[in-house]
Amino acid sequence: MSRADDAKALWRSRRGMLELDLYLVPFAEREHGRLTAAERSAYAELLNTDDWQILDWLQGRSEPSVGLAAIVERVRAAANR
C-alpha cells in the first residue's frame, strides 16, 4: 500500500479524545503499513464507528462484531507493547 494510504489512516486515527488517540495514533504510525488488505479494510471500518463504542471495545467493556474483533485485538496488543 501507499504512503498516502498510511497518512490518511493516521489522520483519521486522530479522534480528539485522548483515550482513543493513545490507542489509535501509535497503532496507525507503527502498524498500519504492515496490515493486509483485509486488515486495512477492517481498520477503516473501525474508524467509521462511534468513538465511545471504539473505546468500549478497546478497553474490554464490550465486544465488537466478529468482523472487527481481530483488528480491535491487534490495536489492543500494539498498545501494550
Backbone as CSV, one residue per row, in Angstrom:
resi,resn,N_x,N_y,N_z,CA_x,CA_y,CA_z,C_x,C_y,C_z
1,MET,0.833,-1.191,0.000,0.000,0.000,0.000,0.872,1.247,0.000
2,SER,0.241,2.334,-0.273,0.999,3.572,-0.445,1.151,4.349,0.856
3,ARG,2.105,5.219,0.850,2.296,6.106,1.996,1.105,7.028,2.171
4,ALA,0.450,7.368,1.068,-0.742,8.219,1.155,-1.842,7.513,1.939
5,ASP,-1.993,6.202,1.733,-2.976,5.425,2.492,-2.633,5.426,3.976
6,ASP,-1.351,5.269,4.278,-0.912,5.275,5.673,-1.140,6.645,6.309
7,ALA,-0.856,7.699,5.562,-1.056,9.058,6.076,-2.534,9.336,6.318
8,LYS,-3.381,8.865,5.420,-4.818,9.048,5.592,-5.307,8.302,6.834
9,ALA,-4.832,7.086,7.020,-5.216,6.307,8.202,-4.747,6.995,9.475
10,LEU,-3.542,7.543,9.456,-3.038,8.266,10.621,-3.913,9.475,10.916
11,TRP,-4.247,10.236,9.892,-5.095,11.413,10.068,-6.450,11.024,10.657
12,ARG,-7.050,9.962,10.132,-8.366,9.516,10.608,-8.292,8.908,12.005
13,SER,-7.096,8.479,12.426,-6.920,7.905,13.754,-6.897,8.963,14.844
14,ARG,-6.662,10.193,14.474,-6.684,11.299,15.439,-8.135,11.666,15.701
15,ARG,-8.626,11.282,16.853,-10.044,11.407,17.137,-10.399,12.616,17.998
16,GLY,-9.442,13.196,18.683,-9.751,14.320,19.556,-10.174,13.874,20.951
17,MET,-10.159,12.574,21.184,-10.437,12.015,22.506,-9.122,11.370,22.950
18,LEU,-8.493,11.924,23.972,-7.164,11.478,24.376,-7.090,9.970,24.557
19,GLU,-8.088,9.386,25.205,-8.059,7.950,25.464,-7.951,7.155,24.158
20,LEU,-8.700,7.565,23.142,-8.638,6.879,21.848,-7.344,7.190,21.119
21,ASP,-6.925,8.427,21.171,-5.679,8.806,20.493,-4.495,7.987,21.004
22,LEU,-4.507,7.640,22.286,-3.417,6.848,22.855,-3.379,5.431,22.306
23,TYR,-4.495,4.932,21.840,-4.549,3.623,21.192,-4.294,3.733,19.685
24,LEU,-5.059,4.599,19.045,-5.134,4.587,17.585,-3.952,5.247,16.880
25,VAL,-3.474,6.373,17.391,-2.381,7.078,16.703,-1.099,6.245,16.680
26,PRO,-0.658,5.693,17.816,0.544,4.844,17.739,0.344,3.618,16.843
27,PHE,-0.858,3.045,16.864,-1.129,1.901,16.004,-0.995,2.296,14.538
28,ALA,-1.585,3.408,14.168,-1.514,3.858,12.781,-0.069,4.177,12.383
29,GLU,0.680,4.784,13.290,2.073,5.128,12.987,2.948,3.896,12.812
30,ARG,2.781,2.910,13.673,3.686,1.762,13.691,3.197,0.547,12.916
31,GLU,1.899,0.339,12.859,1.378,-0.924,12.353,0.637,-0.841,11.022
32,HIS,0.071,0.299,10.696,-0.807,0.371,9.524,-0.103,-0.092,8.254
33,GLY,1.131,0.254,8.085,1.874,-0.153,6.894,2.096,-1.648,6.777
34,ARG,1.913,-2.369,7.870,2.108,-3.825,7.887,0.816,-4.613,7.720
35,LEU,-0.314,-3.928,7.685,-1.600,-4.616,7.617,-1.861,-5.193,6.234
36,THR,-2.556,-6.310,6.212,-3.014,-6.882,4.941,-4.172,-6.029,4.417
37,ALA,-4.575,-6.265,3.199,-5.704,-5.528,2.630,-6.966,-5.738,3.462
38,ALA,-7.207,-6.945,3.914,-8.387,-7.230,4.735,-8.315,-6.502,6.074
39,GLU,-7.131,-6.467,6.664,-6.962,-5.763,7.944,-7.127,-4.252,7.762
40,ARG,-6.639,-3.731,6.657,-6.810,-2.294,6.374,-8.293,-1.962,6.220
41,SER,-9.014,-2.830,5.573,-10.450,-2.636,5.410,-11.147,-2.664,6.770
42,ALA,-10.769,-3.609,7.622,-11.355,-3.693,8.962,-10.997,-2.456,9.774
43,TYR,-9.762,-1.967,9.656,-9.359,-0.766,10.390,-10.153,0.448,9.907
44,ALA,-10.352,0.563,8.611,-11.166,1.663,8.067,-12.592,1.580,8.605
45,GLU,-13.137,0.373,8.678,-14.483,0.197,9.233,-14.497,0.580,10.711
46,LEU,-13.460,0.192,11.433,-13.351,0.567,12.845,-13.391,2.084,12.992
47,LEU,-12.659,2.786,12.141,-12.598,4.243,12.228,-13.918,4.908,11.852
48,ASN,-14.821,4.180,11.227,-16.150,4.705,10.908,-17.147,4.494,12.040
49,THR,-16.687,3.936,13.138,-17.530,3.639,14.290,-17.471,4.794,15.281
50,ASP,-18.524,4.943,16.060,-18.603,5.976,17.091,-17.429,5.847,18.078
51,ASP,-16.858,6.976,18.454,-15.694,6.988,19.334,-15.924,6.228,20.635
52,TRP,-17.068,6.459,21.270,-17.330,5.802,22.551,-17.409,4.289,22.387
53,GLN,-17.949,3.833,21.259,-18.040,2.393,21.011,-16.647,1.800,20.830
54,ILE,-15.800,2.486,20.063,-14.424,2.012,19.874,-13.710,1.922,21.216
55,LEU,-13.856,2.948,22.027,-13.193,2.965,23.329,-13.683,1.813,24.202
56,ASP,-14.978,1.560,24.211,-15.508,0.425,24.982,-14.887,-0.883,24.514
57,TRP,-14.762,-1.074,23.212,-14.150,-2.297,22.684,-12.686,-2.402,23.091
58,LEU,-11.955,-1.318,22.927,-10.525,-1.350,23.231,-10.256,-1.560,24.706
59,GLN,-11.146,-1.077,25.548,-10.970,-1.235,26.983,-11.665,-2.479,27.524
60,GLY,-12.261,-3.273,26.638,-12.853,-4.531,27.031,-14.186,-4.442,27.743
61,ARG,-14.847,-3.298,27.649,-16.158,-3.141,28.299,-17.282,-3.764,27.487
62,SER,-17.051,-3.941,26.203,-17.995,-4.646,25.336,-17.199,-5.294,24.216
63,GLU,-17.850,-6.178,23.483,-17.171,-6.918,22.425,-17.624,-6.424,21.051
64,PRO,-16.668,-6.256,20.133,-17.019,-5.835,18.773,-17.653,-6.985,18.000
65,SER,-18.184,-6.668,16.850,-18.707,-7.700,15.956,-17.560,-8.613,15.531
66,VAL,-17.913,-9.782,15.062,-16.905,-10.754,14.625,-15.974,-10.146,13.576
67,GLY,-16.522,-9.325,12.683,-15.729,-8.729,11.619,-14.672,-7.742,12.093
68,LEU,-14.868,-7.183,13.288,-13.911,-6.206,13.811,-13.084,-6.738,14.976
69,ALA,-13.420,-7.906,15.465,-12.748,-8.442,16.654,-11.237,-8.558,16.468
70,ALA,-10.791,-9.038,15.331,-9.353,-9.242,15.119,-8.591,-7.927,15.085
71,ILE,-9.136,-6.917,14.426,-8.415,-5.637,14.356,-8.434,-4.938,15.712
72,VAL,-9.532,-5.060,16.449,-9.583,-4.484,17.799,-8.522,-5.150,18.671
73,GLU,-8.402,-6.458,18.575,-7.385,-7.167,19.361,-5.987,-6.752,18.937
74,ARG,-5.778,-6.525,17.663,-4.451,-6.096,17.191,-4.108,-4.700,17.698
75,VAL,-5.101,-3.807,17.729,-4.866,-2.454,18.268,-4.552,-2.549,19.764
76,ARG,-5.328,-3.361,20.482,-5.071,-3.562,21.930,-3.652,-4.077,22.148
77,ALA,-3.258,-5.089,21.396,-1.937,-5.690,21.562,-0.827,-4.680,21.289
78,ALA,-1.013,-3.861,20.268,0.000,-2.850,19.942,0.124,-1.823,21.050
79,ALA,-0.976,-1.521,21.728,-0.957,-0.534,22.811,-0.205,-1.070,24.020
80,ASN,-0.142,-2.373,24.155,0.517,-2.984,25.312,2.002,-3.247,25.091
81,ARG,2.524,-2.825,23.951,3.957,-3.017,23.681,4.750,-1.858,24.183
